[in-house]
Amino acid sequence: MATYDYKCKVCDTMFSMTGSYSTLVGCHPVCPCCQSENVNKIYGNINVIYKGKGFYNTDKDKKDEKLETDIP
């Protein structure tokens, strides 16, 4: 299930909608406080985890070492 966050342009209320992508793709969100359809979707940060060699400037000195995160 996906959760989308919205902020109303009229009353500045923040609210969320949860559902499957196919359900929410054609949906027009309505503010629960003032019933306005004049809302903005809020985009959050995406967490990225880099694993393996070559992502850090200190990795250039570790040419032949095997790190614990490497998969054989």
PyMOL CGO cylinders between C-alpha atoms (Angstrom):
from pymol import cmd
from pymol.cgo import CYLINDER

trace = [
    CYLINDER, 0.00, 0.00, 0.00, 1.20, 3.48, -0.87, 0.3, 1, 1, 1, 1, 1, 1,
    CYLINDER, 1.20, 3.48, -0.87, 0.76, 6.52, 1.35, 0.3, 1, 1, 1, 1, 1, 1,
    CYLINDER, 0.76, 6.52, 1.35, 0.62, 9.96, -0.24, 0.3, 1, 1, 1, 1, 1, 1,
    CYLINDER, 0.62, 9.96, -0.24, 0.85, 13.21, 1.74, 0.3, 1, 1, 1, 1, 1, 1,
    CYLINDER, 0.85, 13.21, 1.74, -0.99, 16.36, 0.69, 0.3, 1, 1, 1, 1, 1, 1,
    CYLINDER, -0.99, 16.36, 0.69, -1.22, 19.97, 1.88, 0.3, 1, 1, 1, 1, 1, 1,
    CYLINDER, -1.22, 19.97, 1.88, -4.27, 22.13, 1.30, 0.3, 1, 1, 1, 1, 1, 1,
    CYLINDER, -4.27, 22.13, 1.30, -3.58, 25.48, -0.38, 0.3, 1, 1, 1, 1, 1, 1,
    CYLINDER, -3.58, 25.48, -0.38, -6.65, 27.08, 1.22, 0.3, 1, 1, 1, 1, 1, 1,
    CYLINDER, -6.65, 27.08, 1.22, -6.35, 26.17, 4.93, 0.3, 1, 1, 1, 1, 1, 1,
    CYLINDER, -6.35, 26.17, 4.93, -2.77, 24.72, 5.09, 0.3, 1, 1, 1, 1, 1, 1,
    CYLINDER, -2.77, 24.72, 5.09, -4.01, 21.40, 6.52, 0.3, 1, 1, 1, 1, 1, 1,
    CYLINDER, -4.01, 21.40, 6.52, -1.72, 18.43, 5.91, 0.3, 1, 1, 1, 1, 1, 1,
    CYLINDER, -1.72, 18.43, 5.91, -3.34, 15.02, 5.37, 0.3, 1, 1, 1, 1, 1, 1,
    CYLINDER, -3.34, 15.02, 5.37, -2.50, 11.57, 3.99, 0.3, 1, 1, 1, 1, 1, 1,
    CYLINDER, -2.50, 11.57, 3.99, -4.24, 9.09, 1.72, 0.3, 1, 1, 1, 1, 1, 1,
    CYLINDER, -4.24, 9.09, 1.72, -3.40, 5.38, 1.75, 0.3, 1, 1, 1, 1, 1, 1,
    CYLINDER, -3.40, 5.38, 1.75, -4.26, 2.87, -0.94, 0.3, 1, 1, 1, 1, 1, 1,
    CYLINDER, -4.26, 2.87, -0.94, -2.95, 0.92, -3.88, 0.3, 1, 1, 1, 1, 1, 1,
    CYLINDER, -2.95, 0.92, -3.88, -1.35, 2.80, -6.76, 0.3, 1, 1, 1, 1, 1, 1,
    CYLINDER, -1.35, 2.80, -6.76, -4.11, 1.81, -9.17, 0.3, 1, 1, 1, 1, 1, 1,
    CYLINDER, -4.11, 1.81, -9.17, -6.72, 3.18, -6.77, 0.3, 1, 1, 1, 1, 1, 1,
    CYLINDER, -6.72, 3.18, -6.77, -5.01, 6.50, -6.07, 0.3, 1, 1, 1, 1, 1, 1,
    CYLINDER, -5.01, 6.50, -6.07, -3.69, 7.27, -9.58, 0.3, 1, 1, 1, 1, 1, 1,
    CYLINDER, -3.69, 7.27, -9.58, -6.98, 8.77, -10.80, 0.3, 1, 1, 1, 1, 1, 1,
    CYLINDER, -6.98, 8.77, -10.80, -8.10, 10.08, -7.42, 0.3, 1, 1, 1, 1, 1, 1,
    CYLINDER, -8.10, 10.08, -7.42, -8.59, 13.81, -6.80, 0.3, 1, 1, 1, 1, 1, 1,
    CYLINDER, -8.59, 13.81, -6.80, -7.82, 14.38, -3.11, 0.3, 1, 1, 1, 1, 1, 1,
    CYLINDER, -7.82, 14.38, -3.11, -10.13, 16.59, -1.06, 0.3, 1, 1, 1, 1, 1, 1,
    CYLINDER, -10.13, 16.59, -1.06, -9.10, 18.42, 2.11, 0.3, 1, 1, 1, 1, 1, 1,
    CYLINDER, -9.10, 18.42, 2.11, -10.82, 16.87, 5.16, 0.3, 1, 1, 1, 1, 1, 1,
    CYLINDER, -10.82, 16.87, 5.16, -11.19, 20.30, 6.85, 0.3, 1, 1, 1, 1, 1, 1,
    CYLINDER, -11.19, 20.30, 6.85, -12.44, 22.69, 4.17, 0.3, 1, 1, 1, 1, 1, 1,
    CYLINDER, -12.44, 22.69, 4.17, -13.45, 20.19, 1.43, 0.3, 1, 1, 1, 1, 1, 1,
    CYLINDER, -13.45, 20.19, 1.43, -11.27, 22.02, -1.11, 0.3, 1, 1, 1, 1, 1, 1,
    CYLINDER, -11.27, 22.02, -1.11, -9.74, 20.15, -4.06, 0.3, 1, 1, 1, 1, 1, 1,
    CYLINDER, -9.74, 20.15, -4.06, -6.97, 22.76, -4.26, 0.3, 1, 1, 1, 1, 1, 1,
    CYLINDER, -6.97, 22.76, -4.26, -4.20, 20.63, -2.72, 0.3, 1, 1, 1, 1, 1, 1,
    CYLINDER, -4.20, 20.63, -2.72, -0.50, 19.98, -3.39, 0.3, 1, 1, 1, 1, 1, 1,
    CYLINDER, -0.50, 19.98, -3.39, 1.18, 16.60, -3.18, 0.3, 1, 1, 1, 1, 1, 1,
    CYLINDER, 1.18, 16.60, -3.18, 4.11, 16.60, -0.74, 0.3, 1, 1, 1, 1, 1, 1,
    CYLINDER, 4.11, 16.60, -0.74, 7.20, 14.71, -1.91, 0.3, 1, 1, 1, 1, 1, 1,
    CYLINDER, 7.20, 14.71, -1.91, 9.52, 13.29, 0.74, 0.3, 1, 1, 1, 1, 1, 1,
    CYLINDER, 9.52, 13.29, 0.74, 13.12, 12.22, 0.70, 0.3, 1, 1, 1, 1, 1, 1,
    CYLINDER, 13.12, 12.22, 0.70, 14.17, 8.84, -0.61, 0.3, 1, 1, 1, 1, 1, 1,
    CYLINDER, 14.17, 8.84, -0.61, 16.53, 6.83, 1.56, 0.3, 1, 1, 1, 1, 1, 1,
    CYLINDER, 16.53, 6.83, 1.56, 19.39, 5.28, -0.39, 0.3, 1, 1, 1, 1, 1, 1,
    CYLINDER, 19.39, 5.28, -0.39, 21.93, 2.83, 1.04, 0.3, 1, 1, 1, 1, 1, 1,
    CYLINDER, 21.93, 2.83, 1.04, 25.11, 2.29, -0.95, 0.3, 1, 1, 1, 1, 1, 1,
    CYLINDER, 25.11, 2.29, -0.95, 26.76, -1.11, -0.46, 0.3, 1, 1, 1, 1, 1, 1,
    CYLINDER, 26.76, -1.11, -0.46, 29.92, -2.47, -1.98, 0.3, 1, 1, 1, 1, 1, 1,
    CYLINDER, 29.92, -2.47, -1.98, 33.13, -0.96, -3.26, 0.3, 1, 1, 1, 1, 1, 1,
    CYLINDER, 33.13, -0.96, -3.26, 33.59, 2.27, -5.15, 0.3, 1, 1, 1, 1, 1, 1,
    CYLINDER, 33.59, 2.27, -5.15, 31.05, 4.56, -3.51, 0.3, 1, 1, 1, 1, 1, 1,
    CYLINDER, 31.05, 4.56, -3.51, 33.41, 6.39, -1.16, 0.3, 1, 1, 1, 1, 1, 1,
    CYLINDER, 33.41, 6.39, -1.16, 36.59, 8.35, -1.83, 0.3, 1, 1, 1, 1, 1, 1,
    CYLINDER, 36.59, 8.35, -1.83, 38.44, 6.13, 0.70, 0.3, 1, 1, 1, 1, 1, 1,
    CYLINDER, 38.44, 6.13, 0.70, 37.73, 2.98, -1.35, 0.3, 1, 1, 1, 1, 1, 1,
    CYLINDER, 37.73, 2.98, -1.35, 40.48, 3.74, -3.87, 0.3, 1, 1, 1, 1, 1, 1,
    CYLINDER, 40.48, 3.74, -3.87, 43.08, 2.59, -1.31, 0.3, 1, 1, 1, 1, 1, 1,
    CYLINDER, 43.08, 2.59, -1.31, 41.37, -0.78, -0.76, 0.3, 1, 1, 1, 1, 1, 1,
    CYLINDER, 41.37, -0.78, -0.76, 41.96, -2.41, -4.16, 0.3, 1, 1, 1, 1, 1, 1,
    CYLINDER, 41.96, -2.41, -4.16, 42.33, -6.08, -3.21, 0.3, 1, 1, 1, 1, 1, 1,
    CYLINDER, 42.33, -6.08, -3.21, 40.71, -6.15, 0.22, 0.3, 1, 1, 1, 1, 1, 1,
    CYLINDER, 40.71, -6.15, 0.22, 37.42, -7.96, 0.60, 0.3, 1, 1, 1, 1, 1, 1,
    CYLINDER, 37.42, -7.96, 0.60, 34.84, -6.11, 2.63, 0.3, 1, 1, 1, 1, 1, 1,
    CYLINDER, 34.84, -6.11, 2.63, 32.36, -7.90, 4.88, 0.3, 1, 1, 1, 1, 1, 1,
    CYLINDER, 32.36, -7.90, 4.88, 29.45, -6.55, 2.82, 0.3, 1, 1, 1, 1, 1, 1,
    CYLINDER, 29.45, -6.55, 2.82, 30.72, -8.20, -0.40, 0.3, 1, 1, 1, 1, 1, 1,
    CYLINDER, 30.72, -8.20, -0.40, 28.86, -11.29, -1.54, 0.3, 1, 1, 1, 1, 1, 1,
    CYLINDER, 28.86, -11.29, -1.54, 31.14, -14.04, -2.90, 0.3, 1, 1, 1, 1, 1, 1,
]
cmd.load_cgo(trace, "trace")
